[in-house]
Amino acid sequence: MEAVKRSENLFDAEGLKVAKSAVEVGKTYPVYGMITKIIEEEESSVVLELNFQIKARLKIASVDQLSVLKERVFEPGIFVSKILNTEPKVEVVCKKVIFGKRADFNA
């Protein structure tokens, strides 16, 4: 592959484009981001704010699961979610949460 000159536009040189597509209500998507706020806690569910803008409801089976969510606030994760609404704010039902392995720090 040839090197692209600095003065060339990489998008034009490689035929790349930026595309935007809307999510569809009722479909399931992976949402990459983090828990930015715990809005409401109930016995069997929790309402979270993801990425400062998405309202997500998540069923929980135990207090331990809620504790893990609280511990992982502001850590990156993947939230597999079904879209309920997109207007005025995106609302989802989160089916699964996947957090990465925590890094060990040695001081």
N, C-alpha and C positions, 0 to 999 in steps of 0.2 A: 504494500500500500504506500502510495506517495505521501510525503509530508505536505501538510497544508500550510501555505504561506500565512504569516501573521496578518497580512492585509486582507486576505480573503475571508469571507463570511463562511464559517464552518457549516452552517445550515445549507447554504447554497452549494458549497463545494461537495458535500456528501449527500445532497438530496434529502436532508432531514427536514421535518416539520413538527411544530408543536400542535397537538390536537387536544381538544377539550370535548368530553362527552358527559352527558348528564347521567346520574344514577337513576334507576327506575324503582318506583315504589313497589314493594312486594318482593324484590330480588335481594339476594344475599351477597355481600361484598366483604372482603377483608379491609379493615380500616387500620392503617398504621398510625400510631401516635401514643399518647399517654393520658392517664387519668389526671385531669387538672383540678377536679373538685368532686367531692362526694356530696350530692344534693340532698338525698333522702335515704334513710336506712329503715327497712321494715324487717319483719321476722324472716321472710322467705325471699326477699328481693332487695335490690339496692338501685338507686338512680344515680348515675354518674354523669359528669361532664367530661367529654373527651376533646382534647386539642382546643380548649377554651370556647368551643362552638357547637359541639354535637351532644345532644341529650340522649343517654343510653340507659335502658332498663336491663338489669341482669338478674336472673334467678340465682339464689344461693341456697345451698343445702345445709350449711352449718356456720357457726360463728367463726370457725377457723378460716373459712373462705373469705369472709368479710375482713378478717385480720390481715390476710395476705394482700387483699386489695388495698387496704390502708397502708401497708408497708411499702407497696410498689407504686404509690402515687408519684408522678413525675418521672417514672422509669418507662422506657420505650416498650411497646408491646403491639401485638396484632389482635384486633377485636373483630371476630367474625360476626357480622351483624346483618340483620334483615331491616331494610329501610321501611319505616312507617310513614314518615312525612318528610318533605323537603322544604316546605314553606310554612311559616315564616322562618323556622329554624329546623335543621335536620334532626329528626328523632329516629332512634333505632332500638331494636331489641337485640341485645348481644347474646349470641348463642354459645360462644366459646372465647376465652381469653388465653393468649399465649404470651408468656413472658420469657425472655432469654435467661440463660444461666447468669447468676450474679458473679461479678468479678471479685476475687479475693484480693484484699489489699494488705500488704505487709509493711508496717511502718518501721 
